[in-house]
Amino acid sequence: MTMLLRMYERYCQKRGFKTKVLHQSFGEGGGPDGRIGTKSVTMEVQGNYAYGFLKKESGVHRLVRISPFSPQKLRHTSFALVEILPEIEKTKEIEIRPEEIRLDTFRASGPGGQHVNRRESAVRVTHLPTGIQVSCQAERSQGQNREKAMKLLYSRLFHLKESEREKEMTEIKGGPISASWGNQIRSYVLHPYKLVKDYRTNIETSNTEGVLNGELERFIEAEIKPTNQKYNN
């Protein structure tokens, strides 16, 4: 997850988009070098047409590498679900009543040391009818984090409603329905060979280092403007 976070941060930097990590949780333990992996992360991206460029990145990403957390240097396959959501302002279509949410405050999480916040300014909002949880710890005050978390909740609920509509239309048309988690869109293989492959466009490259450093243009452009052209490096 940390590698994907860095990849998208660097891609956004190349395009001139501003990024801000709103919430990040870390796994327990660490590798031989002391690194702790990211368990989940929410990042805000701002810029012209940012959602248009990134929306097709939604889906399951597969990473195959030598695990930095394995003393035996074993190969490890991991999966990360990426969700790209537009920021949704309050709308009559999405109504959130006060009694439908639970608000919890907590200390901002971090890998330790100076990254741990001693104040309970971080906010977690739970939408009770759906069970959707959103968190924000990036702002200085609890009020600002709550406001940002509510915007995230509106976006998640809007996305849920749109997904339900698409599912209903698919059922009406009689087409297949696939689970989101099973919809693997891209693989990043670092061992025993190097290959990044997008299963939707069949575009692939052996330049794994470049891709993980934010060189995503060929994949994103292929999704925006479908083409049969295949890249091989």
N, C-alpha and C positions, 0 to 999 in steps of 0.2 A: 504493500500500500504506500509506503514511503517513497518508493521509486516512481510510482505513478503520480503521486503528488508533485514530486520534483519535476517530472516530465511535463505536466500540465502548467506548472508555474513557469517553466522556461519557455514553453510554447507561447504562453500569454505575454511574457516579457518580449519575445521576438516580434509579436504583433502589436505591441504597444498597449495591451490590456493591463489594467490594474488588478491585482489579486490581493485577497485578504483572508487568512485562515480564521474562520469564525469559531470553530470548535475542533479539537483534535484529542482523541483518546489513544492511549498507548497500551500495548500488550504487557503481560507480566514477564518478569525475567529478562534475560538478554543473552547475546551471543558471547563468544570467547573474547571479542574485542570490546565488550561493554555496551554495544548498541542495543537499543530497544525499538522494536518495530511499531509501526502505527496500526492501530486496530480499526479506527474509523476517523474520517475527517470531513468537515464541511468547509468549502472554500467559496468565497464570493468573487466573481469576475465582473469587472466593469469595463466597457469599451464599446465602440461603434460595431454593431452587428455581432457582438460576442456570442449571444445565444444562437444566432444563425450559423456561425462557424462551428460551434461546439456541440450542438444538440444531437448530432449523429454519433457522438462518442458514448452515448448511453448504452449500457449493456454489460456483459460479463467479459472481463479481460483475464487472460491466463498467462501466468509467469512461470517459467521453468528455469531453475538456476541451482547452483550449489548453495545450500542454505548457510547464511552467516551465523545461524544459531545452532549449527550441528558441529560438535567437536570432531565427528568422523568424516566431515566434508561430504555429506550425502546430498544427492540431488533431490530437490524439493519442488513440487508443483503447487502453486497457490492460485486462488481465484479472487478477484475483486469486482464488486458490482459498482459501476459508475452510473450515477443519475445526474442528468443535466436538466435543471428546472429554471424557467423564467421567473423573474420577480413579479409577483402578482399583488397589486394594490387591493384594497377592500372592494368587494363587488357584491351585488345583491344575490348573485348566483351562489356564493359561498358565504354562509352565515355561521358564525361561531358564537354561541351563547356562553356567558361567563361560567355557568354551571357545568359546561361541557369540558372545561380545561382544568388541569391541575398544574400548579406552578411550584417548582422546587428550585432552591438555590444551593450552590455548592462551590467549593474552591476550584479554580481553574486547574485542570490536570496538566501534567508535564512530566518529562523524563527525570526530573529532579533538579536540585540546586536552584539557580536563579529563576528557572522557568515555572516554579510552583508559586501560585498566588496564595497568600495567607488570608485574604479576604474572601468572603462568600459572595462574590459579585457575579459569578457565572450563573446562568439561568437555564433550566430545562422545563419545557412546556409539553405536557401530555394531553393529547386530544382523546378524551375518554371513549367516545363512541367508536372510533376507529383504531385506537391504540397507537396512533402515530406520535412519535416523540421527536422533538427538535431541541437543539441546544445552541447556546451562543456564549462565548467567554472572551471575545475579542475586545469588547468595549470596556471603558474604565468603570462605568457605573452599572449597577444592577438594572436601573430603568432603561438604559440604552440597550443592554443585552436583551431585556424582555421585549423591547420594540422590534429588534432585529429577529428574535426568535419567532415572534408572531408573524412577521413577514414570511419567514421560512415555512411556517405552518400553513399559511394561505397558499403558498406555492405547492406544497405537498398535497393539500386537499384538492386544489385545482387539477393537479396531475392525476390524482386518483380518480376524479370525476371523468376526466378525459379518457383515461384508460378503460373505465367501465363502459363508456360510450363506444369506444373502438371494439371492445369485446362483444357488446351487443350487436354491432353491425357485422362483425365476423360471424357470429352465430346465425344471424339472419341470412347472410350470404352462403352459409354452409361451409366456410373455409376452416382450416385447422387452427387451433388455438395452442400457442406454445408458451410455456412458463418463462417468465423473464430471466430467472436465474439459469435456465438451461440454454439461453440464447447467447452462446459464446461468439463474440464478434472478432476478437483479435488475440493472437498468441505472441508472446515475447519469449523466445527460447535462447538462453544464454549458455546452455550445456546439454548435450555433448557437442552441439554445433551452434552457430549463431544465425538466428532467423526471426524476423518479425513478419507475420502474415495476417492480413485482414481477410476473413472468410466471406465477407459480403462482396468485396470487389476483386478478390484474388490478387491484390497488390501485395508484393513482398519485397523484402530487402534484407541483406546480411549485415547492414550497418546498424546493428543493435545499439551501439554506443551513441550514435547520432540521434536515433529515435528517442532513446531514453533521456537525451539532453534537449528534447523539445522539437526535433525536426519531424513534425507531424504533417507538414503541408501536403505531401503526396497522398496521404490517407484521407485527410479531411477534404481536399479538393475533389478526390474521386467520389466521395459520398455526396458532395454538393452537386457535382456534375458527373454522373455515372459515365464510365468509359471502360472499354475492354483492354485499354493499354495496361501492360504489366511491367513493373519496374524490377530489375534484377541488378544487384550490385555485388 
